[in-house]
Amino acid sequence: MIRPSLLFGALLGVAIPVLPAVADEPDPSMLYNHHCAICHGVSRLGGIGPALLPDNLSRLKQDEAFEVIHDGRIATQMPAYGELLDEAEIAALAEWIFEAPEVEPSWTEEDILASHDVRHAYGTLPDEPVFEVEDLKNLFIVVEIGDHHVSLLDGDKFERITRFPSRYALHGGPKYTPDGRYVYFGSRDGWVTKYDIYNLEVTAEVRAGINMRNIAVSADGNYVLAGNYLPHSLVLLDARDLDLIATIPVEGLNGDTSRVSAVYTAPPRNSFVAALRDIPEVWEIRWPEERADGDETIVGDFALHRMEAPDYLDDFFFDMEYRYIVGAARGGQGGQVFDMDEEVKVADLPLEGMPHLGAGITWELDGRRVMAIPHIDKGQVSVFDMTDWSLITHIETDGPGFFMRSHENSPYAWVDVFFGPTHDRIHVIDKQSLEIVETLTPEPGKTAAHVEFDRRGETLLLSIWDDDGYLLWLDANTLEELGRMPMKRPSGKYNVWNKTQYEEGTSH
């Protein structure tokens, strides 16, 4: 294309010096509106595609974002733009989506209601499974984050029953109803999805927020609670069809609002518990209980009970009775034990740095119950006596870990070395001697992570966390490999029995 100034000079017969062309800097907002908004939303809140906001993209690096824009994503609706946009334009887009928008986006009750989609109303699908297995309580849900899919596995035959697409970046682990028939997923983008395992169908979806941390399902199976980073809210849903019951603004006694770090179910208390990121409080939401009044059944109301905490508590661990909470204090200042009945701090724990309390497990040792916690920033597992909260020992590992698992029927606890150069290793700890008795390297150079046991504690699944990864199926006692199944970066694996029965070796 000839620039108008050169053409005009040529017509006049005037010699005009030819200057090097100066390329305009790409305008990422214009590029986004033209190419991306139709799927990811005008305000980057998501639509067909996921939300493109900094917090929602925490699992994606900027160079990976460049590759996704350039090459697209296989098995998704994300097309490749490598031939349509040049590298400078793609780089500008990849950088821009990690910048916070000038105006913080909002998500109202009207937005939640507008997003609600019921595909199969509660009670309209058959009550018998459309597949045959030996034990419906020994099924596994496996989240494959490599291409955003979920696999349902038969835990007895190690066979895949089905595989289906999920929302982008599932977070916090799927949650089952008490009978194991339904499973609920929560995504970073705020989507809550209900799936009928018996009929292999998504039955309902709703978007509870813009950036959601996780969900919890009440022990009676009637309610779902979603905890949001953005907006600062809790969203209570009817578990049947995900109808909105209430949105609860998270505002402290001092007037400050807070992000919700996580929500949990406390079955013995008939309640949900919320960990709050920005205010020193613990919230407990007790769900209504039915009572008889003559021939009529009366259902009570929800009750929010707010407890002032001695510090900002985050990433909870509960004792088996759900009376005590162990929370990580702000800024790596150790752990604190909080008595929810008495509403007082009862102990400080030497857990400096970043303990991953959500992955903690418990077992019996010499007639006492202990808890073990991996650390994200140091190579150790901390073991405490839960009778007096005293430190028993720190087990030194080959590097920082993320996930820890065991089972009531297993002599071993497993912990990965997720962070650092030794991420391809996984340790096997004897629960009585508190010593590492085996270190496995299933696939040199590839991350080994997240053990989950079957219902009986006889076999276990282990992830090779890679796009060309797979699941390993191991004998839980001999550690012998029994088989493997290729998968796209399999992450969490969740056994129906262990999760619905709150098995002591599984995080809750």
C-alpha positions as CSV (number, residue, x, y, z in Angstrom):
1,M,0.0,0.0,0.0
2,I,1.4,3.5,-1.0
3,R,1.1,6.2,1.6
4,P,-0.9,9.2,0.5
5,S,2.0,11.6,1.0
6,L,4.2,9.7,-1.4
7,L,1.5,9.5,-4.0
8,F,0.8,13.3,-3.7
9,G,4.6,14.1,-4.1
10,A,4.9,11.9,-7.2
11,L,2.0,13.6,-8.9
12,L,3.6,17.0,-8.3
13,G,7.0,15.8,-9.4
14,V,8.5,16.7,-6.1
15,A,11.2,14.6,-4.6
16,I,10.0,13.6,-1.1
17,P,12.5,11.6,1.0
18,V,11.3,8.1,1.9
19,L,11.3,7.7,5.7
20,P,11.2,4.3,7.4
21,A,7.6,3.3,8.3
22,V,6.8,3.5,12.0
23,A,4.5,0.7,13.1
24,D,1.7,1.7,15.4
25,E,1.7,0.1,18.8
26,P,-1.1,-2.6,18.9
27,D,-4.1,-1.5,20.9
28,P,-5.0,-4.6,23.0
29,S,-8.4,-3.3,24.1
30,M,-9.4,-2.8,20.4
31,L,-8.0,-6.2,19.5
32,Y,-9.9,-7.7,22.4
33,N,-13.2,-6.1,21.4
34,H,-12.8,-7.2,17.8
35,H,-11.6,-10.8,18.3
36,C,-12.3,-11.9,21.9
37,A,-15.3,-10.2,23.4
38,I,-17.8,-12.3,21.6
39,C,-16.7,-15.4,23.6
40,H,-15.1,-13.9,26.7
41,G,-17.5,-11.0,27.3
42,V,-17.2,-7.3,26.7
43,S,-16.0,-6.7,30.3
44,R,-13.7,-9.8,30.2
45,L,-16.2,-11.5,32.6
46,G,-16.5,-14.6,30.4
47,G,-19.2,-16.2,28.3
48,I,-18.6,-19.2,26.1
49,G,-15.0,-18.8,27.1
50,P,-13.6,-18.2,30.5
51,A,-13.2,-14.8,32.3
52,L,-9.9,-13.1,31.3
53,L,-9.1,-11.2,34.6
54,P,-5.9,-11.5,36.5
55,D,-7.2,-13.5,39.5
56,N,-9.1,-15.9,37.1
57,L,-5.9,-16.5,35.2
58,S,-3.7,-17.4,38.2
59,R,-3.0,-20.9,36.8
60,L,-1.9,-19.5,33.4
61,K,1.5,-17.9,32.8
62,Q,1.8,-15.0,30.3
63,D,3.9,-17.0,27.8
64,E,1.3,-19.8,28.0
65,A,-1.4,-17.2,27.2
66,F,0.6,-16.2,24.1
67,E,0.7,-19.8,23.0
68,V,-3.1,-20.3,23.6
69,I,-3.9,-17.2,21.5
70,H,-1.4,-18.1,18.8
71,D,-2.2,-21.8,18.6
72,G,-5.7,-22.2,20.1
73,R,-6.8,-25.0,22.4
74,I,-7.4,-28.5,21.1
75,A,-10.8,-29.9,22.0
76,T,-12.2,-26.5,22.9
77,Q,-13.8,-23.6,21.0
78,M,-10.7,-21.5,21.3
79,P,-9.4,-20.9,17.7
80,A,-5.8,-20.2,16.7
81,Y,-5.1,-16.6,15.9
82,G,-1.5,-17.1,14.7
83,E,-2.4,-16.4,11.0
84,L,-4.8,-13.6,11.8
85,L,-2.7,-11.5,14.2
86,D,1.0,-10.8,14.2
87,E,3.2,-11.7,17.1
88,A,3.2,-8.1,18.5
89,E,-0.6,-8.0,18.6
90,I,-0.7,-11.4,20.3
91,A,1.9,-10.4,22.8
92,A,0.0,-7.2,23.5
93,L,-3.2,-9.2,24.1
94,A,-1.4,-11.7,26.3
95,E,0.0,-9.0,28.5
96,W,-3.2,-6.9,28.6
97,I,-5.5,-9.7,30.0
98,F,-3.3,-9.9,33.1
99,E,-3.9,-6.2,33.9
100,A,-6.7,-5.3,36.2
101,P,-9.6,-3.4,34.5
102,E,-10.0,0.3,35.3
103,V,-13.4,-0.3,36.9
104,E,-13.9,-3.3,39.1
105,P,-16.6,-5.5,37.6
106,S,-19.7,-6.4,39.5
107,W,-21.9,-9.5,39.7
108,T,-25.4,-8.9,41.1
109,E,-28.3,-11.2,42.0
110,E,-29.9,-10.3,38.7
111,D,-26.7,-11.6,37.0
112,I,-26.8,-14.8,38.9
113,L,-30.5,-15.4,38.0
114,A,-29.8,-14.6,34.4
115,S,-27.1,-17.2,34.2
116,H,-29.2,-20.0,35.7
117,D,-29.6,-22.9,33.3
118,V,-31.7,-26.0,34.2
119,R,-31.2,-28.8,31.7
120,H,-32.9,-31.6,33.6
121,A,-35.1,-30.6,36.5
122,Y,-34.6,-32.4,39.7
123,G,-36.5,-35.7,39.7
124,T,-37.0,-36.0,36.0
125,L,-34.1,-38.4,35.2
126,P,-34.2,-42.1,36.0
127,D,-33.0,-43.3,39.4
128,E,-31.1,-46.2,38.2
129,P,-27.5,-45.9,36.7
130,V,-27.2,-46.2,32.9
131,F,-24.0,-48.2,33.5
132,E,-23.0,-51.3,35.5
133,V,-20.3,-51.4,38.2
134,E,-19.7,-53.5,41.3
135,D,-19.7,-50.6,43.7
136,L,-21.3,-47.2,43.1
137,K,-19.5,-45.8,46.2
138,N,-16.1,-46.8,44.7
139,L,-16.2,-44.5,41.7
140,F,-13.6,-41.8,41.1
141,I,-14.0,-38.3,39.6
142,V,-10.7,-37.2,38.0
143,V,-10.2,-33.6,36.9
144,E,-8.0,-33.2,33.8
145,I,-6.9,-29.6,33.7
146,G,-4.8,-30.1,30.5
147,D,-7.9,-29.7,28.3
148,H,-10.6,-29.0,30.9
149,H,-12.3,-32.3,31.0
150,V,-13.5,-34.7,33.8
151,S,-13.3,-38.5,33.8
152,L,-15.5,-40.8,35.7
153,L,-13.7,-44.1,36.7
154,D,-14.8,-47.5,38.0
155,G,-12.6,-47.9,41.0
156,D,-12.8,-51.7,41.0
157,K,-11.9,-52.4,37.3
158,F,-9.9,-49.2,36.7
159,E,-12.0,-48.4,33.6
160,R,-13.2,-45.1,32.3
161,I,-17.0,-44.9,32.3
162,T,-17.2,-41.5,30.6
163,R,-15.3,-38.3,29.9
164,F,-17.0,-34.9,29.6
165,P,-15.9,-31.3,29.2
166,S,-15.8,-29.0,32.2
167,R,-15.8,-25.3,32.8
168,Y,-12.4,-23.6,32.7
169,A,-10.1,-24.0,35.8
170,L,-12.2,-26.1,38.2
171,H,-11.1,-25.2,41.7
172,G,-11.4,-26.6,45.2
173,G,-12.4,-30.1,44.3
174,P,-15.8,-31.5,43.3
175,K,-18.3,-32.2,46.1
176,Y,-20.8,-35.1,46.2
177,T,-24.3,-35.5,47.7
178,P,-24.4,-37.9,50.6
179,D,-25.7,-40.7,48.5
180,G,-23.0,-40.2,45.9
181,R,-25.4,-39.8,43.0
182,Y,-24.7,-36.1,42.2
183,V,-21.5,-34.2,42.1
184,Y,-21.0,-30.4,42.0
185,F,-18.1,-28.6,40.4
186,G,-16.9,-25.0,41.0
187,S,-14.8,-23.1,38.6
188,R,-12.5,-20.0,39.0
189,D,-15.0,-18.2,36.8
190,G,-17.7,-18.6,39.4
191,W,-19.7,-21.4,37.6
192,V,-21.4,-24.0,39.7
193,T,-22.2,-27.2,37.8
194,K,-24.4,-30.1,38.9
195,Y,-23.8,-33.5,37.3
196,D,-25.9,-36.6,37.6
197,I,-23.5,-39.5,37.8
198,Y,-26.2,-42.1,37.4
199,N,-27.4,-40.6,34.1
200,L,-24.0,-39.1,33.0
201,E,-25.7,-35.7,32.4
202,V,-25.2,-32.1,33.5
203,T,-28.5,-31.2,35.0
204,A,-28.0,-27.5,36.0
205,E,-25.6,-24.6,36.1
206,V,-25.4,-21.1,37.6
207,R,-22.7,-18.5,37.8
208,A,-22.4,-17.5,41.4
209,G,-19.6,-14.9,41.0
210,I,-16.8,-13.6,38.9
211,N,-13.9,-15.2,40.8
212,M,-14.9,-18.1,43.0
213,R,-12.7,-20.0,45.4
214,N,-14.7,-23.2,46.0
215,I,-18.0,-24.7,46.9
216,A,-19.4,-26.9,49.7
217,V,-22.4,-29.1,49.9
218,S,-24.4,-29.5,53.1
219,A,-24.2,-32.8,54.9
220,D,-27.9,-33.4,54.3
221,G,-27.4,-32.7,50.5
222,N,-30.0,-29.9,50.4
223,Y,-27.8,-26.8,49.9
224,V,-24.7,-25.6,48.1
225,L,-22.6,-22.7,49.3
226,A,-20.2,-20.8,47.0
227,G,-17.4,-18.6,48.3
228,N,-16.2,-15.7,46.1
229,Y,-13.1,-13.5,45.9
230,L,-15.1,-11.2,43.5
231,P,-17.5,-10.0,44.5
232,H,-17.0,-10.2,48.3
233,S,-19.9,-12.6,48.9
234,L,-21.2,-16.0,49.8
235,V,-23.9,-17.4,47.5
236,L,-26.4,-20.0,48.9
237,L,-28.1,-22.3,46.4
238,D,-30.8,-25.0,46.5
239,A,-28.9,-28.2,45.7
240,R,-31.8,-29.6,43.6
241,D,-31.6,-27.2,40.6
242,L,-29.1,-24.6,41.8
243,D,-31.9,-22.0,42.4
244,L,-30.6,-18.9,44.2
245,I,-31.6,-18.8,47.9
246,A,-29.6,-15.8,49.0
247,T,-26.5,-13.8,48.5
248,I,-24.6,-12.8,51.6
249,P,-22.3,-9.8,51.5
250,V,-19.1,-10.5,53.4
251,E,-18.7,-7.5,55.7
252,G,-16.8,-7.6,59.0
253,L,-17.8,-6.1,62.3
254,N,-15.4,-3.2,61.5
255,G,-17.2,-2.5,58.2
256,D,-14.5,-3.8,56.0
257,T,-15.5,-6.3,53.3
258,S,-13.6,-9.5,52.6
259,R,-12.7,-12.1,50.0
260,V,-13.7,-15.6,50.9
261,S,-10.7,-17.9,51.0
262,A,-12.7,-21.1,51.2
263,V,-16.0,-22.6,52.4
264,Y,-16.3,-26.0,54.2
265,T,-19.0,-28.3,55.4
266,A,-19.0,-29.2,59.1
267,P,-21.4,-32.2,59.2
268,P,-21.6,-32.7,63.0
269,R,-22.5,-29.1,63.4
270,N,-25.1,-29.0,60.6
271,S,-23.3,-25.9,59.2
272,F,-21.0,-24.4,56.7
273,V,-17.8,-22.6,57.8
274,A,-16.2,-19.8,55.8
275,A,-12.6,-18.7,55.9
276,L,-12.3,-15.0,55.3
277,R,-9.2,-13.4,53.8
278,D,-9.4,-9.8,54.9
279,I,-11.2,-9.7,58.2
280,P,-10.3,-11.4,61.5
281,E,-13.5,-13.4,61.9
282,V,-14.8,-17.0,61.4
283,W,-18.2,-17.3,59.9
284,E,-20.5,-20.3,60.5
285,I,-23.8,-20.7,58.6
286,R,-26.2,-23.2,60.1
287,W,-28.7,-24.6,57.8
288,P,-32.3,-25.1,58.9
289,E,-33.5,-28.3,60.5
290,E,-36.9,-29.8,60.0
291,R,-39.2,-30.3,63.0
292,A,-42.6,-31.8,63.4
293,D,-45.5,-29.5,64.5
294,G,-48.6,-31.7,64.7
295,D,-49.2,-32.9,61.1
296,E,-47.0,-30.2,59.6
297,T,-43.3,-30.2,59.0
298,I,-41.7,-26.8,59.8
299,V,-38.4,-25.8,58.2
300,G,-36.4,-23.2,60.1
301,D,-34.3,-20.5,58.7
302,F,-30.5,-20.1,58.1
303,A,-28.5,-18.6,60.9
304,L,-25.2,-16.7,60.4
305,H,-23.0,-16.9,63.4
306,R,-19.9,-14.7,63.3
307,M,-17.0,-15.2,65.6
308,E,-14.2,-12.8,66.2
309,A,-10.8,-14.5,65.6
310,P,-7.5,-13.5,67.2
311,D,-5.9,-13.0,63.8
312,Y,-6.7,-13.3,60.1
313,L,-7.2,-17.1,59.7
314,D,-6.9,-18.8,56.3
315,D,-6.8,-22.2,54.7
316,F,-8.6,-24.3,57.5
317,F,-8.0,-27.7,58.9
318,F,-10.6,-29.3,61.1
319,D,-10.5,-32.0,63.8
320,M,-12.7,-35.0,63.2
321,E,-15.5,-33.6,65.4
322,Y,-15.3,-30.2,63.7
323,R,-15.0,-28.4,67.0
324,Y,-11.5,-27.1,66.4
325,I,-10.2,-25.1,63.4
326,V,-6.5,-24.8,62.6
327,G,-5.9,-21.7,60.5
328,A,-2.8,-20.2,59.0
329,A,-2.2,-16.7,60.4
330,R,-1.5,-13.8,58.1
331,G,2.0,-13.3,56.8
332,G,3.5,-16.7,57.7
333,Q,3.2,-16.0,61.5
334,G,2.4,-19.6,62.3
335,G,-0.8,-21.5,62.9
336,Q,-3.6,-21.0,65.4
337,V,-6.1,-23.4,66.9
338,F,-9.6,-21.9,67.4
339,D,-12.3,-23.5,69.5
340,M,-15.6,-22.9,67.7
341,D,-17.7,-23.9,70.7
342,E,-16.0,-21.6,73.1
343,E,-15.0,-19.0,70.5
344,V,-11.4,-18.7,71.8
345,K,-7.9,-19.4,70.6
346,V,-6.6,-22.4,72.4
347,A,-3.1,-22.9,70.9
348,D,-0.4,-21.5,68.6
349,L,1.4,-23.9,66.3
350,P,4.9,-23.5,64.9
351,L,3.9,-23.5,61.2
352,E,5.8,-20.5,59.9
353,G,5.8,-19.9,56.2
354,M,3.1,-21.5,54.0
355,P,1.6,-24.7,55.4
356,H,-1.0,-26.3,53.2
357,L,-3.6,-26.9,55.9
358,G,-6.3,-27.8,53.4
359,A,-4.2,-30.9,52.5
360,G,-3.7,-32.0,56.1
361,I,-4.7,-35.5,57.3
362,T,-5.1,-37.3,60.6
363,W,-4.5,-40.8,62.0
364,E,-4.1,-42.7,65.2
365,L,-0.6,-43.0,66.7
366,D,0.0,-44.7,70.1
367,G,-3.6,-44.1,71.2
368,R,-3.7,-40.5,70.3
369,R,-4.9,-38.6,67.2
370,V,-2.3,-36.7,65.2
371,M,-2.4,-34.4,62.3
372,A,0.2,-34.0,59.5
373,I,0.6,-30.9,57.4
374,P,2.8,-30.4,54.2
375,H,4.4,-27.1,53.5
376,I,4.3,-25.2,50.2
377,D,7.5,-23.3,50.9
378,K,9.8,-25.8,52.6
379,G,10.7,-29.5,52.5
380,Q,8.9,-30.8,55.5
381,V,5.8,-32.4,56.9
382,S,4.8,-31.1,60.4
383,V,3.1,-33.7,62.8
384,F,1.1,-32.5,65.8
385,D,-0.5,-34.2,68.8
386,M,-4.2,-33.2,68.6
387,T,-4.8,-33.8,72.3
388,D,-2.6,-30.9,73.4
389,W,-1.6,-29.4,70.0
390,S,2.1,-30.0,70.7
391,L,4.6,-30.6,68.0
392,I,5.7,-34.2,67.6
393,T,8.2,-33.8,64.8
394,H,9.0,-32.2,61.4
395,I,9.6,-34.9,58.8
396,E,12.2,-33.6,56.3
397,T,11.3,-34.2,52.6
398,D,13.1,-33.6,49.3
399,G,11.2,-30.3,48.7
400,P,8.0,-28.4,49.3
401,G,4.8,-30.4,48.9
402,F,1.2,-29.6,48.1
403,F,-0.9,-32.8,48.5
404,M,-1.0,-35.4,51.3
405,R,-3.2,-38.5,51.5
406,S,-3.8,-41.7,53.4
407,H,-6.6,-44.1,54.4
408,E,-7.8,-45.6,57.6
409,N,-6.8,-49.1,56.3
410,S,-3.3,-48.1,55.0
411,P,-0.1,-48.0,57.1
412,Y,1.3,-45.3,54.9
413,A,0.8,-41.6,54.3
414,W,1.8,-40.1,50.9
415,V,3.1,-36.7,50.2
416,D,4.3,-35.2,47.0
417,V,7.3,-32.8,46.3
418,F,5.2,-30.6,44.1
419,F,7.4,-27.5,44.0
420,G,11.0,-27.3,43.0
421,P,13.5,-29.4,41.0
422,T,12.5,-32.7,42.7
423,H,8.8,-32.5,41.7
424,D,9.0,-35.9,40.0
425,R,9.3,-37.6,43.4
426,I,6.7,-38.7,45.9
427,H,7.4,-39.9,49.5
428,V,5.8,-42.8,51.3
429,I,5.7,-42.2,55.1
430,D,5.2,-45.0,57.7
431,K,2.4,-43.6,60.0
432,Q,3.7,-45.3,63.1
433,S,7.5,-44.6,62.8
434,L,6.9,-41.2,61.1
435,E,9.8,-42.0,58.8
436,I,10.0,-42.0,55.0
437,V,10.2,-45.6,54.0
438,E,10.1,-45.2,50.2
439,T,10.6,-42.4,47.6
440,L,9.2,-43.1,44.2
441,T,10.1,-41.4,40.9
442,P,7.4,-42.8,38.6
443,E,8.4,-40.6,35.6
444,P,11.7,-38.8,35.8
445,G,11.2,-35.1,35.0
446,K,7.4,-35.1,35.2
447,T,5.5,-34.0,38.3
448,A,4.0,-36.8,40.4
449,A,1.2,-35.6,42.6
450,H,-2.1,-36.1,44.4
451,V,-2.6,-39.6,45.7
452,E,-6.2,-40.8,46.3
453,F,-7.1,-44.2,47.7
454,D,-10.0,-46.4,46.7
455,R,-12.9,-47.1,49.1
456,R,-11.1,-49.9,51.0
457,G,-7.6,-48.4,51.0
458,E,-6.2,-51.3,49.0
459,T,-5.3,-49.5,45.8
460,L,-4.5,-45.9,44.9
461,L,-4.3,-43.5,42.0
462,L,-1.4,-41.2,41.4
463,S,-1.2,-38.4,38.8
464,I,1.6,-37.7,36.4
465,W,0.9,-34.1,36.1
466,D,1.7,-33.4,32.4
467,D,-0.2,-32.7,29.2
468,D,1.1,-36.1,28.1
469,G,0.5,-37.5,31.5
470,Y,-1.4,-40.4,32.9
471,L,-2.8,-42.0,36.0
472,L,-0.9,-44.7,37.8
473,W,-2.8,-47.4,39.6
474,L,-0.8,-48.8,42.5
475,D,-1.1,-51.5,45.1
476,A,-1.4,-49.5,48.4
477,N,0.7,-52.1,50.4
478,T,3.3,-53.4,48.0
479,L,3.5,-50.2,46.0
480,E,3.5,-52.3,42.8
481,E,2.3,-50.6,39.6
482,L,-1.0,-52.2,38.5
483,G,-1.7,-50.1,35.4
484,R,-1.8,-46.7,33.8
485,M,-4.3,-44.6,31.9
486,P,-3.2,-41.7,29.6
487,M,-4.7,-38.3,30.5
488,K,-4.2,-34.6,29.9
489,R,-2.6,-33.3,33.0
490,P,-4.8,-35.2,35.5
491,S,-4.9,-33.3,38.8
492,G,-7.3,-34.1,41.6
493,K,-8.9,-37.5,42.0
494,Y,-11.9,-37.9,44.3
495,N,-13.3,-41.2,45.5
496,V,-17.1,-41.2,46.3
497,W,-16.8,-43.2,49.5
498,N,-13.8,-41.3,51.0
499,K,-15.4,-37.9,50.3
500,T,-18.9,-38.7,51.4
501,Q,-17.8,-40.5,54.6
502,Y,-15.1,-37.9,55.4
503,E,-12.4,-40.6,55.5
504,E,-9.6,-39.6,57.9
505,G,-6.9,-39.8,55.2
506,T,-8.7,-37.5,52.8
507,S,-8.8,-33.7,53.1
508,H,-12.2,-32.3,53.7
